[in-house]
Amino acid sequence: MIFIGASNEFGQFESGVTAQWFGTVPAVVLGGVGTLVVIAVWAWLFPELRHAGELSDIKAPLLANASESGVDTDGVA
């Protein structure tokens, strides 16, 4: 739990420093462009992610196979 809190605090600090250095609007634009660059790089490095689809598409067949094999799929431990 401490890592989640520290991550949020660091993100807020980084955003504040960026806004102080570049101004509010340029910092927001820079953050948006940075996000799009990261998406493009990951799509290029891992092309199979572009064809993954939704998680519900992946989960449903796994649950169907589990129920056929007699595994309890109602989520109760």
Residue frames as a rotation matrix with the C-alpha (Angstrom) as fourth column:
MET 1
0.566 0.825 0.000 0.00
0.825 -0.566 0.000 0.00
0.000 0.000 -1.000 0.00
ILE 2
0.336 -0.505 -0.795 2.87
0.234 -0.773 0.590 2.38
-0.912 -0.384 -0.142 0.67
PHE 3
-0.683 -0.637 0.357 4.09
0.476 -0.018 0.879 2.00
-0.553 0.771 0.316 -2.91
ILE 4
-0.046 0.756 0.653 0.71
0.961 -0.145 0.235 3.06
0.273 0.638 -0.720 -4.31
GLY 5
0.798 0.351 -0.490 0.63
0.527 -0.801 0.284 6.14
-0.293 -0.484 -0.824 -2.10
ALA 6
-0.021 -0.902 -0.431 4.24
0.189 -0.427 0.884 7.02
-0.982 -0.063 0.179 -2.90
SER 7
-0.588 -0.150 0.795 3.56
0.781 0.150 0.606 6.58
-0.210 0.977 0.029 -6.61
ASN 8
0.430 0.832 0.352 0.63
0.865 -0.491 0.105 8.99
0.260 0.259 -0.930 -6.46
GLU 9
0.711 -0.222 -0.667 2.66
0.275 -0.785 0.555 11.52
-0.647 -0.578 -0.498 -4.49
PHE 10
-0.398 -0.915 0.057 5.55
0.356 -0.097 0.929 11.30
-0.845 0.390 0.365 -6.94
GLY 11
-0.325 0.363 0.873 3.17
0.941 0.028 0.338 11.75
0.098 0.931 -0.350 -9.88
GLN 12
0.773 0.627 -0.092 1.68
0.634 -0.759 0.152 14.87
0.026 -0.176 -0.984 -8.31
PHE 13
0.345 -0.747 -0.569 5.15
0.173 -0.545 0.820 16.25
-0.922 -0.382 -0.058 -7.61
GLU 14
-0.585 -0.593 0.554 6.27
0.606 0.135 0.784 15.59
-0.539 0.794 0.280 -11.19
SER 15
0.099 0.719 0.688 3.14
0.956 -0.260 0.134 17.24
0.275 0.644 -0.714 -12.58
GLY 16
0.848 0.229 -0.478 3.63
0.422 -0.837 0.348 20.29
-0.321 -0.497 -0.806 -10.38
VAL 17
-0.050 -0.953 -0.299 7.29
0.206 -0.303 0.930 20.68
-0.977 -0.015 0.212 -11.35
THR 18
-0.547 -0.105 0.831 6.46
0.817 0.147 0.557 20.31
-0.181 0.983 0.005 -15.04
ALA 19
0.485 0.806 0.339 3.70
0.834 -0.543 0.099 22.92
0.264 0.235 -0.935 -14.76
GLN 20
0.683 -0.297 -0.668 6.03
0.259 -0.757 0.600 25.27
-0.684 -0.582 -0.440 -12.89
TRP 21
-0.364 -0.930 0.049 8.78
0.323 -0.077 0.943 24.97
-0.874 0.359 0.328 -15.50
PHE 22
-0.846 -0.013 0.533 6.71
0.533 0.029 0.846 25.05
-0.026 1.000 -0.018 -18.71
GLY 23
-0.696 0.718 0.003 3.41
-0.717 -0.696 -0.036 26.59
-0.024 -0.027 0.999 -17.62
THR 24
-0.271 0.671 0.690 0.09
-0.412 0.567 -0.713 24.85
-0.870 -0.478 0.123 -17.08
VAL 25
0.715 0.637 -0.288 -1.15
-0.510 0.193 -0.838 24.51
-0.479 0.746 0.463 -20.65
PRO 26
0.181 -0.690 -0.700 2.20
-0.859 0.236 -0.455 23.43
0.479 0.684 -0.550 -22.16
ALA 27
-0.706 -0.433 0.560 2.59
-0.677 0.645 -0.355 20.87
-0.207 -0.629 -0.749 -19.34
VAL 28
0.118 0.840 0.529 -0.83
-0.352 0.534 -0.769 19.37
-0.929 -0.095 0.359 -20.12
VAL 29
0.770 0.121 -0.627 -0.06
-0.637 0.080 -0.767 19.27
-0.043 0.989 0.139 -23.84
LEU 30
-0.242 -0.945 -0.218 3.36
-0.894 0.305 -0.328 17.73
0.376 0.115 -0.919 -23.15
GLY 31
-0.550 0.106 0.828 1.73
-0.532 0.719 -0.446 15.07
-0.643 -0.686 -0.339 -20.95
GLY 32
0.544 0.832 0.113 -0.81
-0.369 0.358 -0.858 14.23
-0.754 0.425 0.502 -23.66
VAL 33
0.575 -0.427 -0.698 1.82
-0.752 0.062 -0.656 14.01
0.323 0.902 -0.286 -26.37
GLY 34
-0.518 -0.800 0.303 4.01
-0.853 0.454 -0.257 11.90
0.068 -0.391 -0.918 -24.08
THR 35
-0.110 0.585 0.804 1.10
-0.427 0.702 -0.569 9.52
-0.897 -0.406 0.173 -23.50
LEU 36
0.845 0.457 -0.276 0.52
-0.415 0.236 -0.879 9.13
-0.337 0.857 0.389 -27.24
VAL 37
0.135 -0.884 -0.447 4.23
-0.890 0.090 -0.448 8.50
0.436 0.458 -0.775 -27.82
VAL 38
-0.600 -0.329 0.729 4.26
-0.689 0.676 -0.262 5.76
-0.406 -0.660 -0.632 -25.17
ILE 39
0.366 0.815 0.450 1.19
-0.310 0.562 -0.767 4.14
-0.878 0.141 0.458 -26.77
ALA 40
0.795 -0.081 -0.601 2.81
-0.601 0.029 -0.799 4.23
0.082 0.996 -0.026 -30.21
VAL 41
-0.264 -0.964 -0.039 6.09
-0.922 0.264 -0.282 2.75
0.282 -0.039 -0.959 -28.93
TRP 42
-0.460 0.140 0.877 4.29
-0.496 0.779 -0.384 -0.09
-0.737 -0.612 -0.289 -27.10
ALA 43
0.675 0.736 0.044 2.15
-0.333 0.358 -0.872 -0.82
-0.658 0.574 0.487 -30.17
TRP 44
0.537 -0.560 -0.631 5.32
-0.753 0.020 -0.658 -1.02
0.381 0.828 -0.411 -32.25
LEU 45
-0.506 -0.811 0.292 7.26
-0.851 0.417 -0.318 -3.14
0.137 -0.410 -0.902 -29.74
PHE 46
-0.803 0.307 0.511 4.37
-0.016 0.845 -0.535 -5.52
-0.596 -0.438 -0.673 -28.96
PRO 47
-0.748 0.512 -0.422 2.18
-0.618 -0.306 0.724 -5.86
0.241 0.803 0.545 -32.08
GLU 48
-0.665 0.524 -0.533 0.24
0.436 0.851 0.293 -8.77
0.607 -0.038 -0.794 -30.56
LEU 49
-0.709 0.408 -0.575 -1.31
0.458 -0.354 -0.815 -6.32
-0.537 -0.841 0.064 -28.10
ARG 50
-0.746 0.433 -0.507 -3.06
-0.616 -0.738 0.275 -4.58
-0.255 0.517 0.817 -30.99
HIS 51
-0.395 0.582 -0.711 -4.95
-0.476 0.532 0.700 -7.80
0.786 0.615 0.067 -31.71
ALA 52
-0.990 -0.093 -0.103 -5.74
0.036 0.544 -0.838 -8.77
0.134 -0.834 -0.535 -28.11
GLY 53
-0.192 0.980 0.041 -9.33
0.238 0.006 0.971 -7.54
0.952 0.197 -0.234 -28.03
GLU 54
0.212 0.380 0.900 -11.27
-0.751 -0.526 0.399 -7.10
0.625 -0.761 0.174 -24.80
LEU 55
-0.777 -0.506 0.375 -10.50
-0.621 0.518 -0.588 -8.93
0.103 -0.690 -0.716 -21.59
SER 56
0.010 0.858 0.514 -14.07
-0.706 0.370 -0.604 -10.26
-0.709 -0.357 0.609 -21.51
ASP 57
0.638 0.157 -0.754 -13.36
-0.725 0.454 -0.518 -12.03
0.261 0.877 0.403 -24.83
ILE 58
-0.357 -0.852 -0.383 -10.41
-0.534 0.523 -0.664 -13.77
0.766 -0.032 -0.641 -23.23
LYS 59
-0.733 0.048 0.679 -12.12
-0.656 0.216 -0.723 -14.58
-0.181 -0.975 -0.127 -19.94
ALA 60
0.256 0.966 0.036 -15.31
-0.915 0.254 -0.313 -16.12
-0.311 0.047 0.949 -21.32
PRO 61
0.472 -0.083 -0.878 -13.67
-0.503 0.793 -0.345 -19.04
0.725 0.604 0.332 -23.20
LEU 62
-0.654 -0.754 -0.055 -11.47
-0.345 0.363 -0.866 -19.80
0.673 -0.547 -0.498 -20.20
LEU 63
-0.532 0.544 0.649 -14.51
-0.757 0.039 -0.652 -19.98
-0.380 -0.838 0.391 -17.94
ALA 64
0.524 0.734 -0.433 -16.33
-0.850 0.482 -0.211 -22.19
0.054 0.479 0.876 -20.44
ASN 65
0.052 -0.600 -0.799 -13.39
-0.329 0.745 -0.581 -24.60
0.943 0.293 -0.159 -20.51
ALA 66
-0.840 -0.385 0.383 -13.18
-0.456 0.116 -0.882 -24.58
0.295 -0.916 -0.273 -16.72
SER 67
-0.111 0.876 0.469 -16.87
-0.904 0.107 -0.413 -25.38
-0.412 -0.470 0.780 -16.29
GLU 68
0.570 0.272 -0.775 -16.58
-0.668 0.703 -0.244 -28.26
0.479 0.657 0.582 -18.76
SER 69
-0.259 -0.773 -0.580 -13.73
-0.129 0.623 -0.772 -29.72
0.957 -0.125 -0.261 -16.71
GLY 70
0.382 0.534 -0.755 -15.73
0.634 0.442 0.634 -29.51
0.672 -0.721 -0.170 -13.46
VAL 71
-0.726 -0.647 -0.233 -13.93
0.634 -0.498 -0.591 -26.51
0.267 -0.577 0.772 -11.97
ASP 72
0.215 0.790 -0.574 -16.07
0.916 -0.367 -0.162 -24.25
-0.339 -0.490 -0.803 -9.77
THR 73
-0.571 -0.432 0.698 -16.42
0.726 -0.662 0.184 -20.92
0.382 0.612 0.692 -11.62
ASP 74
0.493 0.859 0.138 -18.80
0.682 -0.480 0.552 -19.02
0.541 -0.178 -0.822 -9.34
GLY 75
0.033 -0.604 0.796 -15.92
-0.098 -0.795 -0.599 -17.15
0.995 -0.058 -0.086 -7.67
VAL 76
0.761 0.241 0.602 -16.50
-0.609 -0.054 0.792 -18.52
0.224 -0.969 0.106 -4.17
ALA 77
-0.235 -0.953 -0.193 -13.33
-0.726 0.304 -0.616 -19.79
0.646 -0.004 -0.763 -2.56
